[in-house]
Amino acid sequence: MTVDGTLVPRRGRGTELALLILAIGIATAAYVSVDLGANGTVPANAVAYMTGLLVLTGIAHVIIRRFAPYADPLILPIVVTLNGLGLAMIHRLDLADGTTNAATQLTWMVVGVLGFVAVVVFIRDHRILSRYTYTAALLGIVLLMLPMLPVIGHEVRGARIWIQIGAMTFQPGEAAKIVLIIAFAGYLVRTKDALALAGRRVLGIDLPRARDLGPILVMWFAALGILAVQNDLGPSLLVFGIFVLMIYVATERISWIVLGILLAVIGGFAARTLFGHVRARVTAWLDPFSDPDQFGQIIQSLYGLAYGGITGTGLGRGRPDLVPFAESDFIASALGEELGLTGLMAVIVLYAILVSRGLKASLVLRDPFGKLLAMGLAAGLMLQVFIVIGGVTKLIPLTGLTTPFLSLGGSSLVMNWVLIGLLIRLSDAARRPAPTAPPPTVDDAATQVVRLP
């Protein structure tokens, strides 16, 4: 409803509900197909599983309808489809390994949806987040440094990116990614005019002024610092990449992209020289067969993708359990084996549509902070998917990031649902009709001053 009382149709809710039912059907069919392929039987809890998904995602749909009625109708169904496929593949690996990771992941999905609901309900106006730019920056730094603390810091497979409190572990970098995007958006809104000024022109590109290189150099050194202290390539690459894309969008200067790529290449060579684990990742990327004992993970992944071929072996009929950590780092490889190149491409297309909806919201939003925030969140998803699937397919060196909504991991799943909550709020603001001024009343017209020529 606009300010003059005119009712505006809330488009897309019926579409979202229909697509949501389709997404639940795909998730349930995948879950059932796993047992049919592996054991030849329908799982006894198939109806309960489908009912649980209907209730859980139905709550999310009702919350969107009530608190963000103009939100993009494609976002929630795509996320449910991805999350459902991830649950089905984790269940597939449980059958092979005798574990119960799927039940744990389903529990974290419930927590993630609750976080999604909290964001949509309590953040009614995304612009309020711009007030906390420097608080978010400080919080992001603190979250990244938490794994370094001697008591709660926890190392997993050589990477120190976890904290452990009692029996519970959490990866604070997943939360840091979101709060840093908020900080980047608020900072760039304030400084974009200065950063957009051109300096020396080289090869047809207007380079930024030397005095304006501070922010990107700070982020470059911060990325190397994260790599040094956490012993993990993924978070540093992701944070730096998001900042470079956001500063490019804020200033519309291609020179920031060129400079970012140049710094990334220099940082890559420096990291390969200084850090042994980075050197091992590069060796595994260039020639994994040089040491099958050390690089067997990537070798098994490539064999699995080759075995799946174009159409895949079928859910429950492959051997994705032969790939170490298939439920987390290499779940894209597991999906590629059993769904084939066709299925993996379909998953990538779902991610592409999800990112495009975030970018569309960024283009339509009327305020600069919202534009940068939506773009940063979408870019974060895009970069993370590219880095993970690129590493699994040997396009780029392997990193320790998880595949959003697919991989096993509570902190990743919960924070990605929170990220989707922010995208829902931003898309609602982008698609909401602009308020229109009420028509002038007789009294208003009578009080207007008429100027004679």
Stockholm file with secondary structure:
# STOCKHOLM 1.0

chainA/1-453         MTVDGTLVPRRGRGTELALLILAIGIATAAYVSVDLGANGTVPANAVAYMTGLLVLTGIAHVIIRRFAPYADPLILPIVVTLNGLGLAMIHRLDLADGTTNAATQLTWMVVGVLGFVAVVVFIRDHRILSRYTYTAALLGIVLLMLPMLPVIGHEVRGARIWIQIGAMTFQPGEAAKIVLIIAFAGYLVRTKDALALAGRRVLGIDLPRARDLGPILVMWFAALGILAVQNDLGPSLLVFGIFVLMIYVATERISWIVLGILLAVIGGFAARTLFGHVRARVTAWLDPFSDPDQFGQIIQSLYGLAYGGITGTGLGRGRPDLVPFAESDFIASALGEELGLTGLMAVIVLYAILVSRGLKASLVLRDPFGKLLAMGLAAGLMLQVFIVIGGVTKLIPLTGLTTPFLSLGGSSLVMNWVLIGLLIRLSDAARRPAPTAPPPTVDDAATQVVRLP
#=GR chainA/1-453 SS CCTTSCCCCCTTHHHHHHHHHHHHHHHHHHHHHHHHHHHSSCCTTHHHHHHHHHHHHHHHHHHHHHHCTTSCTTHHHHHHHHHHHHHHHHHHHHHHHTCCHHHHHHHHHHHHHHHHHHHHHHCSCGGGGGGGHHHHHHHHHHHHHGGGSTTTEEEETTEEEEEEETTEEECHHHHHHHHHHHHHHHHHHHHHHHHTCEEEEETTEEEECGGGCHHHHHHHHHHHHHHHHHCCHHHHHHHHHHHHHHHHHHHTCHHHHHHHHHHHHHHHHHHHHHCHHHHHHHHHHHCGGGCTTTSHHHHHHHHHHHHHTTTCSCTTSSCGGGSTTTTTTTHHHHHHHHHHHHHHHHHHHHHHHHHHHHHHHHHHCSSHHHHHHHHHHHHHHHHHHHHHHHHHTTSSCCCSCCCTTTSSCHHHHHHHHHHHHHHHHHHHHHHSCCCCCCCCCHHHHHHSCCCCC
#=GC SS_cons         CCTTSCCCCCTTHHHHHHHHHHHHHHHHHHHHHHHHHHHSSCCTTHHHHHHHHHHHHHHHHHHHHHHCTTSCTTHHHHHHHHHHHHHHHHHHHHHHHTCCHHHHHHHHHHHHHHHHHHHHHHCSCGGGGGGGHHHHHHHHHHHHHGGGSTTTEEEETTEEEEEEETTEEECHHHHHHHHHHHHHHHHHHHHHHHHTCEEEEETTEEEECGGGCHHHHHHHHHHHHHHHHHCCHHHHHHHHHHHHHHHHHHHTCHHHHHHHHHHHHHHHHHHHHHCHHHHHHHHHHHCGGGCTTTSHHHHHHHHHHHHHTTTCSCTTSSCGGGSTTTTTTTHHHHHHHHHHHHHHHHHHHHHHHHHHHHHHHHHHCSSHHHHHHHHHHHHHHHHHHHHHHHHHTTSSCCCSCCCTTTSSCHHHHHHHHHHHHHHHHHHHHHHSCCCCCCCCCHHHHHHSCCCCC
//
